[in-house]
Amino acid sequence: MTRRLRIALVCSLIAVAMPAMSSQLHAQAASVASNPAPGPRYENLRVGFTPQDQSTAELRMNAAAKGPFGSKKNGRIAMIVGGAAIIGGLLVDDDAGNVIAVSGLVIGLLGLWTYLA
């Protein structure tokens, strides 16, 4: 496989993955802009015990159960990037290609775990 063909394939893989990542960044920026500043609010006022109270241990367990990337959208993006890295690693010859492919496999599997959790 010629070098130009490899470069063209890698560039096309990057071009496919970039719109998904940019839309995720725009969604995160919009969610930050729509959330009000933290602080005491009348809506959050409550007195006494409510069954919705959770201990910090439960909150940490819930955060850990989401997986390493936090949400299903991030897990889907990690699967896409991992798949692109696997294909890119297979296109690159020698040990560097193997490292890229295995890294892509790990990222893809972690994304799958987050997506399914």
C-alpha positions as CSV (number, residue, x, y, z in Angstrom):
1,M,0.0,0.0,0.0
2,T,1.5,3.3,-1.0
3,R,2.2,6.0,1.5
4,R,-0.3,8.5,-0.2
5,L,-3.1,5.9,0.1
6,R,-2.4,5.4,3.8
7,I,-2.4,9.1,4.4
8,A,-5.6,9.5,2.5
9,L,-7.3,6.7,4.5
10,V,-6.2,8.2,7.8
11,C,-7.4,11.6,6.8
12,S,-10.7,10.3,5.8
13,L,-11.1,8.4,9.1
14,I,-10.3,11.6,10.9
15,A,-12.8,13.5,8.8
16,V,-15.5,11.0,9.7
17,A,-14.8,11.2,13.4
18,M,-14.6,15.0,13.7
19,P,-18.3,15.9,13.2
20,A,-19.3,13.5,16.0
21,M,-16.8,15.0,18.4
22,S,-17.6,18.6,17.5
23,S,-21.3,18.1,18.0
24,Q,-20.6,16.7,21.4
25,L,-18.5,19.8,22.3
26,H,-21.3,22.1,21.2
27,A,-23.8,20.1,23.2
28,Q,-21.6,20.4,26.3
29,A,-21.2,24.1,25.8
30,A,-25.0,24.6,25.5
31,S,-25.7,22.6,28.6
32,V,-23.2,24.7,30.6
33,A,-24.8,27.9,29.3
34,S,-28.4,26.7,30.1
35,N,-27.6,25.6,33.7
36,P,-27.9,28.4,36.3
37,A,-25.1,29.3,38.6
38,P,-24.8,27.1,41.7
39,G,-26.0,28.4,45.0
40,P,-29.0,28.5,47.3
41,R,-32.4,28.6,45.4
42,Y,-35.9,28.7,46.6
43,E,-36.7,25.6,44.5
44,N,-34.1,23.6,46.4
45,L,-35.4,24.5,49.8
46,R,-36.5,21.6,52.0
47,V,-36.8,21.0,55.7
48,G,-36.2,17.8,57.5
49,F,-35.6,14.3,56.1
50,T,-36.7,13.3,52.7
51,P,-36.3,9.8,51.2
52,Q,-34.3,11.3,48.3
53,D,-31.3,11.9,50.5
54,Q,-28.3,9.9,49.5
55,S,-25.1,9.3,51.3
56,T,-21.8,10.3,49.7
57,A,-20.9,6.6,49.4
58,E,-24.1,6.0,47.3
59,L,-23.3,9.0,45.1
60,R,-19.7,7.7,44.5
61,M,-21.1,4.2,43.6
62,N,-23.6,5.8,41.1
63,A,-20.8,7.8,39.5
64,A,-18.6,4.7,39.3
65,A,-21.4,2.7,37.7
66,K,-21.6,5.2,34.8
67,G,-18.3,3.9,33.5
68,P,-15.0,5.8,32.7
69,F,-16.5,8.2,30.2
70,G,-19.6,9.2,32.2
71,S,-22.5,9.1,29.7
72,K,-23.9,7.1,26.8
73,K,-23.0,9.8,24.3
74,N,-19.4,9.9,25.5
75,G,-19.3,6.1,25.3
76,R,-20.6,6.1,21.8
77,I,-17.9,8.7,20.8
78,A,-15.2,6.6,22.5
79,M,-16.4,3.6,20.5
80,I,-16.1,5.5,17.2
81,V,-12.7,6.9,18.1
82,G,-11.5,3.5,19.2
83,G,-12.7,1.9,15.9
84,A,-10.9,4.6,13.9
85,A,-7.7,4.0,15.9
86,I,-7.9,0.3,15.3
87,I,-8.3,0.8,11.5
88,G,-5.6,3.5,11.6
89,G,-3.3,1.2,13.5
90,L,-3.8,-1.6,11.1
91,L,-2.9,0.7,8.2
92,V,0.4,1.7,9.9
93,D,3.0,-1.0,9.6
94,D,5.4,-2.2,12.3
95,D,5.2,-1.9,16.1
96,A,3.8,1.6,16.1
97,G,0.7,0.3,14.2
98,N,0.2,-2.5,16.7
99,V,0.4,0.0,19.6
100,I,-2.2,2.2,18.0
101,A,-4.5,-0.7,17.2
102,V,-4.3,-2.1,20.7
103,S,-4.9,1.4,22.2
104,G,-7.9,1.8,19.9
105,L,-9.2,-1.6,21.1
106,V,-9.0,-0.5,24.7
107,I,-10.7,2.8,24.1
108,G,-13.4,1.1,22.1
109,L,-14.0,-1.5,24.8
110,L,-14.2,1.2,27.5
111,G,-16.6,3.1,25.4
112,L,-18.8,0.0,24.9
113,W,-18.7,-0.6,28.7
114,T,-19.9,3.0,29.3
115,Y,-22.5,2.8,26.6
116,L,-24.0,-0.4,28.0
117,A,-23.8,0.6,31.6
